[in-house]
Amino acid sequence: MFANGQTIVQLLEQLAPKHIAMENDKIGLQLGTLQKEVSKVLVALDVTDEVVDEAMAIGAQLIIAHHAIIYRPLAKLDTSTPAGKLYEKLIKNDIAVYIAHTNLDVADGGINDWMADMLGIPAEGRSSLEDVHTDKLYKLVVFVPKSHHEQVLQAIWNAGAGQIGSYSQCSFNIDGIGTFKPGDSAQPFIGEQGKQERVEEVRIETVVPHSVHRKVVQALLKAHPYEEVAFDLYPVEMKGRVFGLGRVGKLAASVKLRELAEKAKEAFDVPALRVVGDLNRDVRKIAVLGGAGSRYVRHALFAGADVLVTGDIDYHTAHDASQAGLAIIDPGHNIEKLMKPRLATFLQRELQQRKYATEAIASTLNTEPFQFL
């Protein structure tokens, strides 16, 4: 059995939910439909004419890409233009395009974490360059008969409730007496129609992030034995989980800037890169950011980084960083190609666990627009 497009996107959004993307980012379905079976999904960095040919050659019905193909509202669809021809080819071959951009950058275990991993920055102690989303928190209160207390508790925990910082399965449980009187049309789990009942119940209190509150409520209703479940869900002032762009962390020991640059060159598989700063200086605290990072120099300085590893640094920004004492390694924007095999592997694993025959395939094409002589 093949998964449909919507199912594949739901699996993707377990890693990179849409709500953590930066405001006004062009993510989500950009062309075609997800309401169809997908035997093959192609994971690409960019959607170019050659990438569409690759999708056609392997028989893919869906492309999941990092960079958008539609950046602003279309006034018209002129198929004589390069962009129009691309859209026409996708439509005629029934290939949908879905974009995961800054949500994949920001996600825990997403592009910026992958970059940090490849440079040897330990996961412990990493922070973000810029916070872009804070998950709202709710307090969930539900009343459960003692016989089903553990069943309901496990269900809501498994759905994502009860996480406070580094602690999981957090809750408070109080014994009490619940009262109710089933009406004539009721089909009570406990008691009889028209007769008031008193039942030993447990009041469960726990926290629920906004990002999973619907999932938690669904799990609660499914696990709870009552026909009518008594529960409250209300917002609280406490901040939830913070998602951020870029990563900052310390290497286990200082290295020379030259050594780190060589490691980046090898790790990101680039023929050349640009470096700002004294190649013999020691660096230890590293900031990384996939994509264009010129506007994040200030953030790296504020974080106390010795060096910023990012793409598309412009001339004047390089001068400013140098004067401020921040080294820069610019391996280019295209290093985000590292997302292709990693995201394809993630999707393939999730699909196989659910017994789908759909294949997730990483694009093998190099979409780097620059040549190095």
Secondary structure, DSSP 8 states (H G I E B T S, - for coil): --EEHHHHHHHHHHHS-GGGS-TT---EEEES-SSSEESEEEEESS--HHHHHHHHHHT-SEEEESS-S--S--S---TTSHHHHHHHHHHHTT-EEEE--HHHHHSTTSHHHHHHHHTT--STT-B-SEEEEE--EEEEEEEEEGGGHHHHHHHHHHTT---BTTB-S--EEEEEEEEE---TT---SSS-TT--EEEEEEEEEEEEEGGGHHHHHHHHHHH---SS--EEEEE-SS---EEEESEEEEEEEEEEHHHHHHHHHHHTT-S--EEES-TTSEEEEEEEEEEE-GGGHHHHHHTT-SEEEEE---HHHHHHHHHHT-EEEE--GGGGGGHHHHHHHHHHHHHHHTT---EEEE-----------
